[in-house]
Amino acid sequence: MNRLSEKIAAIAPSATIEISDEAQRMKREGIDVISLSIGEPDFATPGHITEACIDALRRGETHYAPSAGIPELRKAIAAKISRENGFPADENNTIVSCGAKNTIYEAMEAVLDPGDEVLICDPCWVSYEPCVQIAGGRAVHHPLPEPAFQVDDTLLERVSRKTKMIVVNSPSNPSGAVLNDASLRCVADICTDHDIVALSDEIYEKLVYGVEHRSLAAIGDMHERTITVNGFSKAYAMTGWRIGYAVAPLPIIRQMIKVQQHTISHPATFAMWGAVAALEGDQSCVDAMRDAFDERRRFVMAALSRMGFATAPADGAFYAFLRTGDDMNVARRWLHEARVAVTPGTAFSAPGWIRLSYAADIETLRRAMERIAQVL
Ligand SMILES: Cc1ncc(COP(=O)(O)O)c(C=O)c1O
């Protein structure tokens, strides 16, 4: 069969697949593999959120909703952004989609024309480039300086006449780095001087440890050219609910709504009611999960430091990022000899590094650290 889209055929399979397939195969064979390769909180969704969704189902919220999302959720998002993120937002500046991933894809479709370039700061999350490619654009990677992974003026060297968008992700998956003010200002200046749209993926904003998260859109007039992406998966342990959102200037939101209307229509109506409860309810569940992640983070970082690894700062998200060299072989070796599954940095355009998720309980992390120490 050769009547296939060249655009989709050109998308490379993720480097995570080999290791995760092998880990799955070993587990099926009954081998006790500890998986530290997952990007999802190991907590249950807080009860009041689930209850709100069940109530919505019982009320009959099982029908089509407005394409951009239910007004109650759009209002709650706008209020949260104005209250917490330091830039103005109205409900018309919002769109609710099926997870931040779907939001990012729609943002690319809304902004890019064939051949447009998108600057992506590396190490980067695995789906940015495929989203750019599906939308017909071209990803241009910019490796951030190790090991702090902050942005500096060298980003400007990648800007061309075709640059339409710059993607930043803070706190970062996979590095755990949180962009400081100087980094955000650098991105803001480049976007403003060269009329570039920014996409700021802030899905891990609630998971910061001892540093402050700042939104790119809060710098100067950046809210006039920034698509701020966020969602419920990480902060509220709602990965399976598939609810994400964007806050952006009206012309961009209008374009995204068109994409959404003709593809997914909108996320599940009752799931959006759960998201309203998440934003408007008691936030102590978020604090409790962050505190648990912080304890695990300190435990893992101390163990890795005792083993002599150089690491990225781990200021945010729930990943340790360590320099191992030859990441594909190290990941294979840790899987087969230590029976610990991790993700090679190659998957994030950062060869030589390994991402280890600490979204697991301390006892599991302790066993994993012991096993890794043994094979070193
Ligand atoms: C940086 C980053 N952005 C976006 C997403 C997508 O999240 P969602 O579950 O809301 O689609 C993830 C999930 O792993 C992520 O790590």
The ligand as a Gaussian input file, in Angstrom:
#p B3LYP/6-31G(d) Opt

LIG

0 1
 C        5.070000      19.110000      28.544000
 C        3.768000      18.436000      28.301000
 N        2.835000      19.089000      27.601000
 C        1.653000      18.535000      27.341000
 C        1.344000      17.266000      27.780000
 C       -0.002000      16.693000      27.439000
 O       -0.848000      16.640000      28.525000
 P       -2.375000      16.236000      28.382000
 O       -2.545000      14.978000      29.174000
 O       -3.154000      17.367000      28.973000
 O       -2.673000      16.051000      26.939000
 C        2.285000      16.537000      28.508000
 C        1.993000      15.160000      28.951000
 O        2.848000      14.366000      29.217000
 C        3.529000      17.142000      28.786000
 O        4.469000      16.502000      29.498000

